[in-house]
Amino acid sequence: MSKILEISGLTKNYHDAPDSEDILKNLNLTVNEGDFLCILGPSGCGKTTLIRCIAGFEEYEGMIKVDGKKVEKPGIDRIMVFQDFNQLFPWKTVRKNIQYPLKINGITDKAELDRIAREHLELVGLSEYGDFYPHQLSGGMKQRVAIAKGLALNPKIILMDEPFASLDAMTRNKLQEELWRIKEKENATVIFITHNIQEALVLGTRILLLSKQGKIKIDMENNVAKPVTPASEGYGEMWKKFNDALWEEDEEN
Ligand SMILES: Nc1ncnc2c1ncn2[C@@H]1O[C@H](COP(=O)(O)OP(=O)(O)OP(=O)(O)O)[C@@H](O)[C@H]1O
């Protein structure tokens, strides 16, 4: 398995106050191609800051390499999907939303643009919705379009910051299933932040628990066989391990 992401000595401070503490301090992490890495951790431990650094949205100290290349700015090799439903241009149709970043990145042939949009709409189960505008879609459908739009760029890493946190439980379960199916089909590498231990167990092939300043408290392979349900062998043990660790974090802060 090849290393797709290598982080060494990552330190981040927003320097918003003269004596402000580092948000991330000397973090080291390697992610292999095809990993689905879920990140848990108490509020404020630096999860979003970490993936913003990987996305190239932040300056940082240390080294972040994606496929051997230093991250210095955003790039189409790393796409980010957020929790917010408003990640799409409201004045563009679903199809045009998917095609816009492709055009910016040099694909101008109309037939090619249509093919890519068609394939990715099909991938997220929205073949019939290419001509719809974002305001005509539900929250779950908008998140599917955001995923399709990112995948269309054929990224090396998909960064997801609680993408399903604002969805109702049923839609969330459905999107988790879909995301897993897509990850398997595309052999995608995903880094996924969540506050939900169940979600981490359902999706993750590996689960990290971060504590203050991005310290890695747990880094575990998730060996519970997919599809994961609370009745799966090993589920209860894993859930308890992460739950206890999160409570411990809460008490320490
Ligand atoms: N732009 C910024 N300027 C200054 N401080 C910031 C900025 N962004 C985040 N922080 C601070 O960095 C710390 C970590 O924030 P971050 O959003 O990375 O945490 P998180 O683990 O993702 O939290 P949550 O689970 O609540 O989303 C917090 O103390 C936050 O206030």
The ligand as an SDF file (V2000), in Angstrom:
LIG
                    3D

 31 33  0  0  0  0  0  0  0  0999 V2000
   -9.1430   31.3850   11.9370 N   0  0  0  0  0  0  0  0  0  0  0  0
   -8.8920   31.1720   13.2380 C   0  0  0  0  0  0  0  0  0  0  0  0
   -8.2910   32.1250   13.9850 N   0  0  0  0  0  0  0  0  0  0  0  0
   -8.0030   31.9150   15.2900 C   0  0  0  0  0  0  0  0  0  0  0  0
   -8.2900   30.7740   15.9470 N   0  0  0  0  0  0  0  0  0  0  0  0
   -8.8930   29.7940   15.2600 C   0  0  0  0  0  0  0  0  0  0  0  0
   -9.2300   29.9450   13.8710 C   0  0  0  0  0  0  0  0  0  0  0  0
   -9.8200   28.7960   13.4430 N   0  0  0  0  0  0  0  0  0  0  0  0
   -9.8520   27.9750   14.5230 C   0  0  0  0  0  0  0  0  0  0  0  0
   -9.2940   28.5710   15.6000 N   0  0  0  0  0  0  0  0  0  0  0  0
   -9.1340   27.9810   16.9370 C   0  0  0  0  0  0  0  0  0  0  0  0
   -8.4390   26.7600   16.7870 O   0  0  0  0  0  0  0  0  0  0  0  0
   -8.9070   25.7940   17.7220 C   0  0  0  0  0  0  0  0  0  0  0  0
   -9.2380   24.5160   16.9700 C   0  0  0  0  0  0  0  0  0  0  0  0
  -10.3390   24.7690   16.0860 O   0  0  0  0  0  0  0  0  0  0  0  0
  -10.8670   23.6600   15.0810 P   0  0  0  0  0  0  0  0  0  0  0  0
  -12.0320   24.2310   14.3780 O   0  0  0  0  0  0  0  0  0  0  0  0
   -9.7320   23.1510   14.2950 O   0  0  0  0  0  0  0  0  0  0  0  0
  -11.3220   22.5260   16.1170 O   0  0  0  0  0  0  0  0  0  0  0  0
  -12.2400   21.2660   15.8980 P   0  0  0  0  0  0  0  0  0  0  0  0
  -11.5640   20.1440   16.6060 O   0  0  0  0  0  0  0  0  0  0  0  0
  -12.5360   21.0810   14.4680 O   0  0  0  0  0  0  0  0  0  0  0  0
  -13.5530   21.7190   16.6840 O   0  0  0  0  0  0  0  0  0  0  0  0
  -15.0920   21.3280   16.4470 P   0  0  0  0  0  0  0  0  0  0  0  0
  -15.1700   19.8630   16.7460 O   0  0  0  0  0  0  0  0  0  0  0  0
  -15.8060   22.1450   17.4750 O   0  0  0  0  0  0  0  0  0  0  0  0
  -15.4450   21.6650   15.0480 O   0  0  0  0  0  0  0  0  0  0  0  0
  -10.0910   26.4360   18.4500 C   0  0  0  0  0  0  0  0  0  0  0  0
   -9.6460   26.9000   19.6990 O   0  0  0  0  0  0  0  0  0  0  0  0
  -10.4640   27.5960   17.5690 C   0  0  0  0  0  0  0  0  0  0  0  0
  -10.9870   28.6520   18.3190 O   0  0  0  0  0  0  0  0  0  0  0  0
  1  2  1  0
  2  3  1  0
  2  7  2  0
  3  4  2  0
  4  5  1  0
  5  6  2  0
  6  7  1  0
  6 10  1  0
  7  8  1  0
  8  9  2  0
  9 10  1  0
 10 11  1  0
 11 12  1  0
 11 30  1  0
 12 13  1  0
 13 14  1  0
 13 28  1  0
 14 15  1  0
 15 16  1  0
 16 17  2  0
 16 18  1  0
 16 19  1  0
 19 20  1  0
 20 21  2  0
 20 22  1  0
 20 23  1  0
 23 24  1  0
 24 25  2  0
 24 26  1  0
 24 27  1  0
 28 29  1  0
 28 30  1  0
 30 31  1  0
M  END
$$$$
